[in-house]
Amino acid sequence: MLRWTTAGESHGKALIALVEGAPAGLPLTTDDVSRHLARRRLGYGRGARMKFEADEVTLLTGIRHGETLGSPIGIMVGNSEWPKWTEVMSPDPVDPVVLDTARGATLTRPRPGHADFNGMLKYNHTDARNILERSSARETAARVAASVVARSILRETLGVEVVSHVISIGRSEPYEGPLPTFADQDKIDESPVRAFSAAAEESMIDEIKAAKKQGDTLGGIVEVVVHGLPVGLGSHISGDARLDSQLAAALMGIQSVKGVEIGDGFEEARRRGTEAHDEMVRTDDGVDRETNRAGGLEGGMTNAQPLVVRAAMKPISTVPRALKTVDMASGDAATAIHQRSDVCAVPAGGVVAEAMVALVLARAVMEKFGGDSLEETKRNVEGYLEQTRRRLDWK
């Protein structure tokens, strides 16, 4: 089974991504990882940190001469600002006098909407930095790095790619139109808000400008689309085997995400049954659907229609116009700490959502077709696709 985990803190020396279960023979290079990390840094409304930091990628283990070996893959994403944080984030003890600076001061005023308060109590910390360093969305850089392995699995075995775009930001008019394909990715990435239409882009930028002027932050909705998946990834057998439950969990695990929708999602609850489901029609190639309200998933499994999932992101909780809180050291009323942050991270959130969808789909591919090598896995895929073609050949 494909497994992944990450390690590291926001201002630590590096983030680490570890991926196990990938077959031998997958093409993977440093440039592949760097390219997607650069996409994560895109977006109008990002903070100053995006200008200062650079993602320094090092492929540590499991890859030789541009191909995976079948052993665990370790990827390090270095922090170019580490020299400024060596004392504050040192793993070893540091003289308190050295730490007595603005950057090293104990943080005792938790931010509403962040992990600070809950984490300080749960882990018995007096300094919110011990929580915020790991809960920061900076951690998603490691997930994006891990997803490059997953993207390679999807591309090499099924010939599919994952694409995302921003549906709306704040109160901007939501995008309604055709689904993007992977061929549209460059166009989407060229948009400062990763929008698929010029009208949607203009409305989103206006929202961000207004929020920045008011010292506020914004959330929004991103959509991830995958074309070309076969029937049968996932399972109906148990709740945790259902692909929709896995996708929802993965997307909800992204910082700031508060809601997930698959296909027409919540709109389906307003329809009658005769209007809600995707009717099947016979075609020369087998079976097709007249609609895709289910978003490519039925009964916990892919149905060969485009996979469509959306994630709703709340506004960033580090608000320049600081919110009311309580000082954990004194119990006094206070204003929340303000770490350097973005006005809006929704465009980057789309790239992170792509990463999580890719990881879940690649895991499903390896569960169903997995071999020790890429060639073995591809043979398993071809055998299954041939089986489904024969089942649908009524000629």
N, C-alpha and C positions, 0 to 999 in steps of 0.2 A: 504494500500500500504506500502511496505517496504521502509523506508527512513533512511538515515544516514547522520551524519555530524561529523566534528572533530573540536577540539579547542586546542590551546596551541602553544607555541613557541619552537624553536629548543633547546635553553639552559634554558628554563623555568623549573619550578618545575615538571611539568608533561604534558603529552598530554592526551586528553580526546576523546573517541569515544562514540557517542550516536546513538543507533539503535532503531527505532520504527517500529512497525508493524509485528514483529516476533510472531509466534503462541506460545501458552503455551505448555510446554511439550518437548521442544527441549533439548537434552543433551548438556551441555556446562560447562566446568570447567576452572579454572585458568591455568591448565597444557595445555589444548587445545590451549589457546591464546599464552602462553609462547613458545610452540613448533613452531608455525608459525613465531613468532617474531624472534626466533633464526635462522630460515631459512633465514629471511630477512638480517641477519648480515653476511651471507656466501659470499665468493667470493674472489678470488685472485685479488689483486689490490685495496682492501679497505684500507682506511687510519687508522691512529693511534687511531682515535676516537672509532673504533669498539673494540679496546683492553681495553679502559678505561671505556666506558659506559656499563651499564647493563639495560635491560628493566625490570622494576619492575612492574609486573601486579597486579592490584587490580580490582576485579569485584565489582562494587559499587551498582548497582541497577538492578532489573528485573530478578534476578536469585536466586533460593533457593535450596540448597541441590543438585546442579548439573543439575537443570532443569529450563528453562525459565518460567516466570510467565504470559507472555502475555502483560506485562507492559514495558515501555521503558527500554532498557538495557544500562547501563552506564559502560564503561570500562576505567580505568585509567592506563596509561603507565608512570611510574615514571622515572625521570632522576637521575641516581646515581651520576652524577657530579654536581647536584644542589648546594651543599655547596660552590663550587668555584664561583658560579654565583649569589649568593643571593643579592649582592648589585647591580651588573650590570643589572640584570633582575628583580629587586624588583618592584612589582606593586605600592608600595608607594614611595613618594619622598625620595631621598637619598642626603646627603650632597655632593656638587660638589667636595670637597676636597677628599672625599672617592672614588669618581669615577675617579679621576685623576690618573689612572693607565693605563698600556698598554692594559689591557683587557677592561677597561671602557672608553677608549678614543673614541671620536666621530669619526665615519667612514664617510669620505667625498669623497672617491675615488671609484665610482661605477664600478662593474665588467661587461665588455661586455658579453652579453649572459645571464645575470642574471636579476632579477626583480629590482635591486637596483635603477638604473637611473629613469626608468619609475615610480616606486613606490614613490621615493622621490618627484618627481614633482606632481604626482596625489594626494598624501596624504599630501603634503606640509611639509615633514619631512626634517630636516637638517642632521640627523644621519641615515646612511644606515642600521644600526642595526635594526631600527624599521621596516624595510622591510624584510631584509634577515632572520630574526629570524622566520618569518612565512612562507616565500617562500622556506625555506630550505627543502630538501627532507627528513629530519628527520620527518616531518609531516606524511609521508607515514606509519610510525609505527602505527599510530592511525587507518589508513585505513586497514592495515593488521589485526589489532585487531578486527575491525568491521567485516571484511570478515569472521572471524571464525563463527559468527552467520549465515552468508549466506552459508558457507560450510555445516553447520549442516542442514540447510533447504534442500539443494540439496541432501545431503547424505540420510537423513531420508525420504524424499518424493519420490525421483526418483532413489536413489541408484547410483548417479553419483558423480565423483570427478573431480577436476580441476588440471591439471599438466602443467608445463612450462619447457622450456629449452632454452639455448642460441644458436641462429643460427650462429652468427658471432660477432666478436669484431674487430673494426677497419677494416683493410684490410685483415683479416684472410679469409681463404677459407670457404665459406658458407657451412653449413651442408646440405646435400641432402640425404635423406634416409627415412625409415619408420617413421610414427608418434609414439611418445611415448605414453604409457598408464599410468594410475596411478600406476600400478605395477612397473613402472620404476622410480618412484620418488626418492626412496632412492639412487638408482644408480646415478641419475642425481645430487642429492644433495651432494653426495660424491665427485663429480668432483669439483676441485677448481674454475672452471669457469661455473659450472652447464651445462656442455656439455653432449650430448647424445652419443658421439663417441670419442674414444681415439685420433683419427687423428685430429678431430676438436679441441679438448682440447689442444693438443700440439701447434697447430697453434695460438690459442687465447693467450696462455700463452706467447709465443714468442712476440706477438704484445704488450702485457702489459709490459713485461720486457724492450722492446725497448723504449716505451713511457716514462716509469719511468726514464730511464737513460737520456733521453733528456729533462726532466722536463716538460712533456706534459701530456695530458689526452686523454681518448678514449671513444667513444660511441660504439654502436652495435645494433644488432637486436635480439629480444626475440620472441618466439612463445608460444602461449597458446593453449592447446588442451583440449576439453571436449568430451568424448565418452558417448553415451547412452541417449542423450536428445531426447524427443519425438517430433513428428511433432506438430507445432502450437504454440510454445512460441513466443511472439511478435505479430505484426499485420501489415497488409497492409493498414489499414484504413487512417492513417495520417503519416506524416514524423516523428514526434516525437514518434510515437508508434512503428516504425520499430526497430526491435532488433539490426540490424546492425548500425543504427544511434546512438542508446544508447551505444553500445559497443565502437564505434569509439570515442564518446564524453568522455566516462569514461577513455579510454586509453590515449587520447590526454590530459586529465587533470593530468596525471602523470608528475612530473617535468622531464625535458630533452626530453620528447617524442615529436618528430617533424613529425611523419608519422605513419599511421595505414593501414594495409592491411588485407583483409578478403579473405580467400581461396587463389586462384592464383592472385587475386588483379590486380596489374598493368600489369602483363603478359597477362591477359585476353584482355586488350585493343589492343594487338598486334595480336590477333587471329581472324579468321573468325567465324561467328556464328555456323557453323557446327562443329567447333573444340572447342567451348567455353563452351558448356552447358553439364550438366550431364544427359545423357539419362537414361530413366527408363526401368526396366525389371521386368517381373512377376516372383515371387518366390513362394515357398510353404507357406511362411509367409506373403505374400502380395506383396510389391513392394520394389525393391532395385535400386541402382544406379551403373552404370559401372565405374564412376569416381566421384571425389569430388572437382571439380574445384571451386565450389561456396563456399567451406568451411563450409558447413552445413547450409547455410542461403539462402533462395530464397524469394523474395517478402516481405522482412522484417520479415520472420518467420523461425524458425528452420524446417529442413526437415528430421530429424532423422539420418542424416549423421554426422560424427564427426565435431564439431565446431572447426575451425582453424583460429586463428587471430594472427597477428604479429604487433609488435610495434618497430619503429626505434627510438633509443635514440641518441641524439647528445652527443659529448664529454662534460664532466663536465666543467662548466664555471669558476670555481675557479682553475686557472692554476698556478702551481708553478713558471713557467717562465712568470712573470706577463705581462699582455697585456696593451696596451696604453689606457689611459682614460683621463678624465678631472676632476680636483679637484672641487667639487661643492661649496666649501667655497671660493676659490680664483679665479676660472676660469682658473688656470694654467694647462698646460700639466702635466700629472702624470702617474704613473703606478698603476694598479688596486690593491685594497686591496687583501690580501691572507688569507682567513680563512682556518683553518685545513680542509683538504679534501682528497678525494680518487683520485687515478689515473683512476680507472674504476669501475663504479657501476652497470654495465650491469647485472651481475649475480643476484644481489639484485633486479634489475629492473624487472626481470622475476617473482619474488615472488610477487612484488607489482602489476604487470600486472595480475597475477592469482587472486589477491584480488579483483581487479576492475571487472574482468570478473565474478567472483563468486557473487559479489554484484548485478550486473546487471541481471544475470540469476535468482538469488533468488527473486529479485523484480518481474521478469516476471512470475515466478512460483506462487508467492503470488497473483499477479494480476489475474491469470487464475484460480487458485485452492484454494486460501486462505480461511482458516477457523480460528476461534478463538483458536483452539487447533491443535496440530500436528495430532491427530487421525482424526479429521474432515477434515483436509487438505489432508491426505492420502486417505481417502474415496473418496474425490473429484477427486484425481489423478486416482485412480483405476477405477472410473466410466467413466472418459474420455478415458483412455486406452482401456477399454472394448468396448466403442463406436467405437473407431478407428479400433480395431480388427474386429468388426462385419462389418464395412464398407469395409474392404479389404478382407473379406472372400467370395470368389466367388465360393466356392466348391458346 
